[in-house]
Structure formats: structure tokens, C-alpha cells
Amino acid sequence: MSYAPDWILHLIYGVPTPMPKREKPMQVLAVGISRSGTESLREALHILGYEHTHHGFDTILPPYDLENIYRLLKKKYKTPPAPGETPTTKLATTDFDTILHSSVGVCDLLAAEFAPELIAAYPDAKVILNTRKDLDAWHSSMQKTMGYFDANPADWDWVKSWFSAELFWVRQAMCRTMMPLFFRGSFASNGKWVYEQHVAMIRGLGLPKERLLEWSVEDGWGPLCKFLGKNVPNAEFPNGNPPQAWAERIAVTTKEYHQRAVRNMFVFGAVFVGVLGVAGAWIGGYI
């Protein structure tokens, strides 16, 4: 996979990024892959007081941080460790804070992608390995949601991404970089074994039981609250984010980006035709 220089991409597609400073330490890293109860867990953590817990929707809606995520992916996969660094420690707390800002928790694919690095960067944070007990159900749910970023077709949306910074970074960071790197080229082909390998990798880190909890949505409040040292709330456990709701949320939010891209395409076309007309008239005057 080839990469254009960062300064060129930023010059053309740079998106202003808010940079709030970290005021509280990172407290929870939920490193399970997307569609493993990540939205339910995020809402549960909010109820327990871990506000704000970063989720994939924070980077896509709107995609302020996708440019920084793209740079972190390049640093992880394309930059060799400096002297004294290991592959796990070459990404530091300051690298992640460019994306996580003041969040006290993080979950979803970002947390899974950078799990070993996040665990090393925030050594005092509790780690939750949120899993899905039915692997086939997980794969189907991913295909209906995150599969949107796996397909990356050379279609009309691909053309429109040239004319919208937001659409460009969604495609560049998610479709062309994070999804293929994490799922070794294709989620459709490799999703299940990558999931199993990821779970095994987290288990193999040898974290002490007081720092690591393996949990699924079916386990509910009890094990989660015991692990975090919180009282069980007088509320039902959050119900999550069904695939249809996920798709509707993405469609509604990206509608503005698509509209802006079409508008920019027409503006570019009009300017291009105008320039050709002026150039033709100028050349014609010398013939």
C-alpha cells in the first residue's frame, strides 16, 4: 500500500481538529472489536461516571480525528521503532491524546486496533476485553455495519471523496488503511480468525486479574461493576446499537458530506470549463 506525503494530504484535505487538553487520567480501555457490545458498554460506562468514553462514532461523526488516526496507523505499521523503543511503545500517550483528547475511556475498533499500544501508554487504566459469545452472529453484524468500510469500491462515492475532506478521510483512514490492516486485507475473508486471534493476543499479554476483565453484554452489570469498584445502578443495562440504527445514523450524518462533495464537483467543473474557455480564446487570438 502506497502513502502520499502527509503534508500534501493535509494541504488538500486538512480538517480543523479541536484539541482539548487531557484533564483526567485514562481509566478504562475496552479493547474488544466493534460489534462486541461496544455501544452498550460505552453507555454503561457513562452511567457509571466514565464520561466521556470514546467510541467510533466520535471519529466518524464528524471525522475530525480521522487524519490523526491515519497518521497513527502509519506510525504503527510503517515506522520502525527508535532506539530503546519496542513496537508496542513507539506510540506514546501524547500520540493517543491527539485523538482521545480528554476522554477517560475508549472502546470500539480504535481500541482494538491499538490495544497493546494503549495498554502500554495508559498503564493505570483498567482493561475490558468485551467479547461476543456467538462468533457467527458477530460476523453477520459486522458485515451489516463495518462492512461498509471494508468494501471500498471504486464507485460514485469514491469519486465524491475527492471533493469532500470528510469523505476523503473516511475512505483514506477507514476503508484504505484501518480495516484492511486490522483484518489482514479483507474482513469478509479474514474476520473470524482475526477476531479469535485478537482475543487470544489480549489474553496472552498476561495482565493481572485486577486489571483485565473478560466480559460480554450477557454478563450485565454485576461483573462489570465489581471489576470497576462501582455500585450496580438501579437501571437496565443499555440495549446497544442494532445494525439498522447504525446504518441510519451513518446515512443521516454523512448526508451533509455527500451534498458538499456534489456542490464542490459542480463548482470545480464550472471553474474548469471557464478556464478552458479563457485559454481557448487566448490561444485563438494568436492564431
Rosetta blueprint (number, residue, H / E / L):
1 M L
2 S L
3 Y L
4 A L
5 P L
6 D H
7 W H
8 I H
9 L H
10 H H
11 L H
12 I H
13 Y H
14 G L
15 V L
16 P L
17 T L
18 P L
19 M L
20 P L
21 K L
22 R L
23 E L
24 K L
25 P L
26 M L
27 Q L
28 V E
29 L E
30 A E
31 V L
32 G L
33 I L
34 S L
35 R L
36 S L
37 G L
38 T H
39 E H
40 S H
41 L H
42 R H
43 E H
44 A H
45 L H
46 H H
47 I H
48 L L
49 G L
50 Y L
51 E L
52 H L
53 T E
54 H E
55 H L
56 G L
57 F H
58 D H
59 T H
60 I H
61 L L
62 P L
63 P L
64 Y L
65 D L
66 L H
67 E H
68 N H
69 I H
70 Y H
71 R H
72 L H
73 L H
74 K H
75 K H
76 K H
77 Y H
78 K H
79 T L
80 P L
81 P L
82 A L
83 P L
84 G L
85 E L
86 T L
87 P L
88 T L
89 T L
90 K L
91 L L
92 A L
93 T H
94 T H
95 D H
96 F H
97 D H
98 T H
99 I H
100 L H
101 H L
102 S L
103 S L
104 V L
105 G E
106 V E
107 C L
108 D L
109 L H
110 L H
111 A H
112 A H
113 E H
114 F L
115 A H
116 P H
117 E H
118 L H
119 I H
120 A H
121 A H
122 Y L
123 P L
124 D L
125 A L
126 K E
127 V E
128 I E
129 L E
130 N E
131 T L
132 R L
133 K L
134 D L
135 L H
136 D H
137 A H
138 W H
139 H H
140 S H
141 S H
142 M H
143 Q H
144 K H
145 T L
146 M L
147 G H
148 Y H
149 F H
150 D H
151 A H
152 N L
153 P L
154 A L
155 D L
156 W H
157 D H
158 W H
159 V H
160 K H
161 S H
162 W H
163 F H
164 S L
165 A H
166 E H
167 L H
168 F H
169 W H
170 V H
171 R H
172 Q H
173 A H
174 M H
175 C H
176 R H
177 T H
178 M H
179 M H
180 P H
181 L H
182 F H
183 F L
184 R L
185 G L
186 S L
187 F H
188 A H
189 S H
190 N H
191 G H
192 K H
193 W H
194 V H
195 Y H
196 E H
197 Q H
198 H H
199 V H
200 A H
201 M H
202 I H
203 R H
204 G L
205 L L
206 G L
207 L L
208 P L
209 K L
210 E L
211 R L
212 L E
213 L E
214 E E
215 W E
216 S L
217 V H
218 E H
219 D H
220 G L
221 W H
222 G H
223 P H
224 L H
225 C H
226 K H
227 F H
228 L H
229 G L
230 K L
231 N L
232 V L
233 P L
234 N L
235 A L
236 E L
237 F L
238 P L
239 N L
240 G L
241 N L
242 P L
243 P H
244 Q H
245 A H
246 W H
247 A H
248 E H
249 R H
250 I H
251 A H
252 V H
253 T H
254 T H
255 K H
256 E H
257 Y H
258 H H
259 Q H
260 R H
261 A H
262 V H
263 R H
264 N H
265 M H
266 F H
267 V H
268 F H
269 G H
270 A H
271 V H
272 F H
273 V H
274 G H
275 V H
276 L H
277 G H
278 V H
279 A H
280 G H
281 A H
282 W H
283 I H
284 G H
285 G L
286 Y L
287 I L
